[in-house]
Amino acid sequence: MEAAPRFSFGVIADIQYADAEDGYDFGGCRRRYYRHGLGQLRAAVEEWAAARPPLAFVLQLGDCIDGLNARSGEAEGALARVLAALGRLRVPVHHAWGNHEFYNFSRARLAHSGLNSRPAAAGPPGPDCQAYHCSPAPRFRLVVLDAYDLSTLGRQPDSPRYQESLRLLREKNPNDNLNSPAGLKEPRFVEFNGGFSQAQLDWFDEVLKFSDENQEKVVVMGHLPIHPDASDRVCLAWNYEDALSVIHSHQCVVCFLAGHLHDGGYCLDSHGVHHLTLEGVIETPPESSAFGTIYVYEDKMVLKGRGRISDRVMHF
């Protein structure tokens, strides 16, 4: 008989809730189900809340409300509804911040919202970076990366980080519309993506060094994918190679979880790390769903997907 899982956790990405009629993506061809996202989230929460044994935690991979809310003045109300749905869980929820969070709120506002799951006592990489790590089970570590640490989104235009990010973006993207990848050799350099500061990468390296020394398994989460084979060429973090090279210089990372690309993606990279990009709730028809539960064993993680998300066994 197979051993029972050590623990399990829930995963969901790109809910992008807004109390609005269905619409379409920027290309005008992919349907977005804004209003239905909340029902999808509630259904996921209901299943997770009933799990026995209980889940250890839930990962919300970013973009929980849509940028539409900012234009209609509904950002606070939409966020309150999403947080109320998640509040029915009796386990920690770890939040990644995505571009749509920053369309609605400044970084300072998010830090004082229910989307700030970073412990108050978390040390580096700095007061203005959302990355942190924790150990929710023995010999297991979760690292939450801040994929918009380098970004013009959510930052004050007079801040050094904004200026640095805008300079990098303009170097790589000559388009008038910085959200357009048209004609770019590196189409990920658009404003709706972001990247990792050197300070965050150095901190990440230290965390993984500690996990190596303590024989821990590490799962990393962030809004943006960091492997081209688990993404399209546009939806990657700006300096994804830098994050990958930190991971590949250590033995401990078993999986990187991301959102952002609503189609989802998966690859097992050359160093044996699983890269799982979750399908987005926002493009999931109301009669389907898009969430999952991951069961962690000594030598593998088993994803039980719902709706658009496939089951998957990830050995390590």
C-alpha positions as CSV (number, residue, x, y, z in Angstrom):
1,M,0.0,0.0,0.0
2,E,1.3,3.5,-0.9
3,A,2.2,5.8,1.9
4,A,-0.2,8.6,2.6
5,P,0.8,12.1,1.4
6,R,2.8,14.2,3.9
7,F,0.4,17.1,3.3
8,S,-1.6,18.8,0.6
9,F,-2.2,22.4,-0.7
10,G,-4.6,24.2,-3.0
11,V,-3.6,26.2,-6.2
12,I,-5.5,28.7,-8.2
13,A,-4.5,31.5,-10.6
14,D,-5.8,34.5,-12.5
15,I,-9.3,34.8,-11.1
16,Q,-9.5,38.4,-12.4
17,Y,-12.9,38.9,-10.9
18,A,-14.9,42.0,-11.8
19,D,-18.7,42.6,-11.5
20,A,-18.9,43.1,-15.3
21,E,-20.3,41.4,-18.4
22,D,-18.1,38.9,-20.3
23,G,-15.5,40.6,-22.4
24,Y,-12.5,39.7,-24.5
25,D,-8.7,39.8,-24.2
26,F,-6.6,42.6,-25.8
27,G,-6.6,40.7,-29.1
28,G,-10.4,40.6,-29.1
29,C,-10.7,36.9,-29.6
30,R,-10.5,35.2,-26.2
31,R,-13.5,35.3,-24.0
32,R,-13.1,36.5,-20.4
33,Y,-15.7,35.6,-17.8
34,Y,-15.3,38.4,-15.3
35,R,-18.3,38.0,-13.1
36,H,-18.1,34.2,-13.0
37,G,-14.6,34.2,-11.4
38,L,-16.1,34.7,-7.9
39,G,-18.4,31.6,-8.3
40,Q,-15.4,29.6,-9.5
41,L,-13.4,30.7,-6.5
42,R,-16.2,29.9,-4.1
43,A,-16.5,26.4,-5.6
44,A,-12.8,25.8,-5.1
45,V,-12.9,27.1,-1.5
46,E,-15.8,24.8,-0.8
47,E,-13.9,21.7,-2.0
48,W,-10.7,22.8,-0.2
49,A,-12.6,23.5,3.1
50,A,-14.1,20.0,3.0
51,A,-10.7,18.2,2.4
52,R,-9.8,15.6,5.0
53,P,-7.1,15.6,6.3
54,P,-7.2,19.5,6.0
55,L,-5.0,21.3,3.5
56,A,-1.8,22.8,4.8
57,F,-2.3,26.1,2.8
58,V,-3.5,27.5,-0.4
59,L,-1.5,29.4,-3.1
60,Q,-3.3,32.2,-4.9
61,L,-1.0,32.9,-7.9
62,G,-1.9,36.5,-8.6
63,D,-4.4,38.6,-10.6
64,C,-7.3,37.9,-8.3
65,I,-9.2,40.9,-9.5
66,D,-9.2,42.5,-13.0
67,G,-7.9,45.9,-14.0
68,L,-11.5,46.7,-15.1
69,N,-12.3,47.4,-11.5
70,A,-9.9,50.4,-11.4
71,R,-11.8,52.0,-14.3
72,S,-15.2,51.5,-12.7
73,G,-14.1,52.5,-9.2
74,E,-14.9,49.0,-7.9
75,A,-11.4,47.9,-6.8
76,E,-12.0,47.9,-3.1
77,G,-15.4,46.1,-3.3
78,A,-14.1,43.5,-5.7
79,L,-11.1,42.7,-3.5
80,A,-13.3,42.5,-0.4
81,R,-15.5,39.9,-2.2
82,V,-12.5,37.8,-3.2
83,L,-11.0,38.0,0.3
84,A,-14.3,37.1,1.9
85,A,-14.5,33.9,-0.3
86,L,-10.9,32.9,0.7
87,G,-11.7,33.8,4.3
88,R,-13.9,30.8,4.6
89,L,-10.7,28.7,4.6
90,R,-9.1,27.9,8.0
91,V,-5.6,27.6,6.6
92,P,-3.0,30.2,5.4
93,V,-3.4,31.6,1.9
94,H,-0.2,32.8,0.2
95,H,-0.7,35.5,-2.4
96,A,1.5,36.4,-5.3
97,W,1.0,39.9,-6.7
98,G,0.4,40.2,-10.4
99,N,0.0,43.0,-12.9
100,H,-3.8,43.3,-12.3
101,E,-3.2,43.9,-8.6
102,F,-1.1,46.8,-9.6
103,Y,-3.7,48.1,-12.1
104,N,-5.9,48.5,-9.1
105,F,-3.7,49.4,-6.2
106,S,-0.3,50.9,-5.4
107,R,2.4,48.7,-3.8
108,A,1.9,50.7,-0.6
109,R,-1.9,50.0,-0.6
110,L,-1.4,46.3,-1.3
111,A,1.0,46.1,1.7
112,H,-1.8,47.1,3.9
113,S,-4.4,44.8,2.3
114,G,-5.5,41.3,2.9
115,L,-3.3,40.3,-0.1
116,N,-0.2,40.9,2.0
117,S,0.6,37.4,3.2
118,R,4.2,38.3,4.0
119,P,4.9,37.8,7.7
120,A,5.6,41.0,9.5
121,A,8.9,39.6,10.8
122,A,10.2,38.5,7.4
123,G,13.7,39.8,6.9
124,P,15.4,40.8,3.6
125,P,15.2,41.2,0.6
126,G,14.0,44.7,1.7
127,P,10.9,46.6,2.9
128,D,9.7,47.2,-0.6
129,C,9.9,43.7,-1.9
130,Q,7.2,41.2,-1.4
131,A,9.3,38.0,-1.5
132,Y,9.4,35.7,1.6
133,H,9.8,32.1,2.6
134,C,8.3,29.8,5.2
135,S,8.4,26.1,6.2
136,P,4.8,24.8,6.4
137,A,6.0,21.2,7.0
138,P,9.2,19.5,8.2
139,R,11.9,19.5,5.5
140,F,9.8,21.5,3.1
141,R,10.1,25.2,2.2
142,L,7.8,27.5,0.3
143,V,9.4,30.5,-1.4
144,V,7.2,33.3,-2.7
145,L,8.9,35.5,-5.3
146,D,8.0,39.1,-6.2
147,A,8.0,39.1,-10.0
148,Y,7.2,42.8,-10.2
149,D,10.0,43.9,-8.0
150,L,11.5,45.3,-11.2
151,S,8.4,47.0,-12.7
152,T,6.9,50.4,-13.5
153,L,3.6,49.0,-12.2
154,G,2.5,50.0,-8.6
155,R,5.5,52.2,-8.1
156,Q,5.8,56.0,-7.8
157,P,7.2,57.5,-11.0
158,D,9.8,59.4,-9.0
159,S,11.1,56.3,-7.3
160,P,14.6,54.9,-8.3
161,R,13.1,51.4,-8.9
162,Y,10.5,52.9,-11.3
163,Q,13.2,54.8,-13.2
164,E,15.4,51.7,-13.4
165,S,12.6,49.6,-14.7
166,L,11.4,52.1,-17.2
167,R,15.0,52.5,-18.5
168,L,15.3,48.7,-18.9
169,L,11.9,48.5,-20.7
170,R,12.7,51.4,-23.1
171,E,16.0,49.8,-23.9
172,K,14.3,46.6,-25.0
173,N,11.0,48.0,-26.3
174,P,10.9,50.9,-28.7
175,N,7.1,50.7,-29.2
176,D,5.0,53.7,-28.2
177,N,2.7,51.3,-26.4
178,L,5.0,49.6,-23.9
179,N,2.4,46.8,-23.5
180,S,2.9,45.8,-27.2
181,P,5.4,43.1,-28.0
182,A,5.1,43.9,-31.8
183,G,8.4,43.5,-33.6
184,L,10.4,42.7,-30.4
185,K,13.3,40.3,-30.5
186,E,12.6,39.6,-26.8
187,P,8.8,40.0,-26.6
188,R,8.7,39.5,-22.9
189,F,9.8,43.1,-22.4
190,V,6.4,44.6,-22.1
191,E,4.9,46.7,-19.3
192,F,2.5,44.0,-18.1
193,N,5.5,41.8,-17.1
194,G,8.2,42.5,-14.6
195,G,11.4,41.1,-13.1
196,F,13.5,40.3,-10.1
197,S,16.0,42.8,-8.6
198,Q,19.5,41.7,-7.9
199,A,18.8,42.1,-4.2
200,Q,15.9,39.6,-4.4
201,L,18.0,37.2,-6.5
202,D,20.9,37.3,-3.9
203,W,18.3,36.7,-1.1
204,F,16.8,33.8,-3.1
205,D,20.2,32.3,-3.5
206,E,20.8,32.4,0.3
207,V,17.4,30.8,1.0
208,L,18.2,27.9,-1.3
209,K,21.6,27.5,0.1
210,F,20.0,27.1,3.6
211,S,17.5,24.5,2.1
212,D,20.3,22.6,0.4
213,E,22.3,22.4,3.7
214,N,19.1,21.2,5.6
215,Q,18.0,18.6,3.0
216,E,14.7,20.5,2.3
217,K,12.5,20.3,-0.7
218,V,11.5,23.7,-2.0
219,V,8.5,24.8,-4.0
220,V,8.7,28.3,-5.5
221,M,5.8,30.5,-6.6
222,G,5.5,33.7,-8.5
223,H,3.0,35.3,-10.8
224,L,5.3,35.1,-13.9
225,P,6.6,31.9,-15.5
226,I,10.4,31.6,-15.6
227,H,10.9,28.8,-18.1
228,P,10.2,29.3,-21.9
229,D,8.9,25.8,-22.2
230,A,6.2,26.4,-19.6
231,S,5.1,29.7,-21.2
232,D,4.8,31.5,-24.5
233,R,7.6,34.0,-25.4
234,V,5.6,37.0,-24.2
235,C,4.4,36.0,-20.7
236,L,7.9,35.4,-19.1
237,A,9.6,37.4,-16.4
238,W,12.0,39.9,-17.9
239,N,15.1,38.3,-16.4
240,Y,13.8,34.8,-16.1
241,E,17.2,33.4,-16.9
242,D,18.7,35.0,-13.7
243,A,16.0,33.3,-11.5
244,L,16.6,30.0,-13.3
245,S,20.3,30.1,-12.8
246,V,19.8,30.7,-9.1
247,I,17.5,27.6,-8.9
248,H,19.9,25.5,-11.0
249,S,22.9,26.3,-8.8
250,H,21.1,24.4,-6.0
251,Q,19.6,20.9,-5.5
252,C,16.6,21.7,-3.4
253,V,14.0,23.2,-5.8
254,V,11.4,20.6,-7.1
255,C,8.8,22.8,-8.6
256,F,8.1,26.4,-9.8
257,L,4.4,27.4,-9.8
258,A,3.2,30.4,-11.9
259,G,0.1,32.0,-13.4
260,H,-0.2,34.9,-15.9
261,L,-0.5,32.7,-19.0
262,H,-4.2,31.8,-19.1
263,D,-3.6,28.8,-21.3
264,G,-1.3,27.2,-18.7
265,G,1.9,25.3,-19.4
266,Y,4.2,22.7,-18.1
267,C,7.7,21.4,-18.5
268,L,10.3,19.3,-16.7
269,D,13.6,21.3,-17.2
270,S,17.1,20.0,-17.7
271,H,17.8,20.1,-14.0
272,G,14.8,18.0,-13.0
273,V,12.7,21.0,-11.9
274,H,9.0,21.0,-12.7
275,H,7.5,24.2,-14.0
276,L,3.8,24.3,-13.7
277,T,1.9,27.3,-15.1
278,L,-1.8,27.1,-14.1
279,E,-4.7,27.8,-16.4
280,G,-6.5,31.0,-15.5
281,V,-9.9,31.1,-14.0
282,I,-10.7,34.3,-16.1
283,E,-10.9,32.3,-19.4
284,T,-12.7,29.3,-17.9
285,P,-16.4,29.0,-18.9
286,P,-18.9,29.0,-16.0
287,E,-19.7,25.3,-16.5
288,S,-16.1,24.3,-16.1
289,S,-13.5,25.2,-13.4
290,A,-9.7,25.8,-13.0
291,F,-8.1,25.0,-9.7
292,G,-6.3,22.1,-8.2
293,T,-5.0,20.3,-5.1
294,I,-1.4,19.1,-4.9
295,Y,-0.5,16.2,-2.6
296,V,3.1,16.1,-1.5
297,Y,4.8,12.7,-0.9
298,E,8.4,11.8,-0.1
299,D,9.4,11.5,-3.7
300,K,6.7,13.2,-5.8
301,M,3.9,15.7,-5.9
302,V,0.5,14.7,-7.4
303,L,-1.7,17.4,-8.8
304,K,-5.4,16.6,-8.9
305,G,-6.9,19.2,-11.3
306,R,-10.4,20.3,-11.7
307,G,-12.0,21.4,-15.0
308,R,-9.3,22.9,-17.3
309,I,-6.4,21.8,-15.1
310,S,-5.1,18.3,-15.8
311,D,-4.0,15.7,-13.3
312,R,-0.2,15.4,-13.2
313,V,2.4,13.4,-11.3
314,M,5.7,15.3,-10.7
315,H,8.5,13.0,-9.4
316,F,11.6,14.4,-7.7
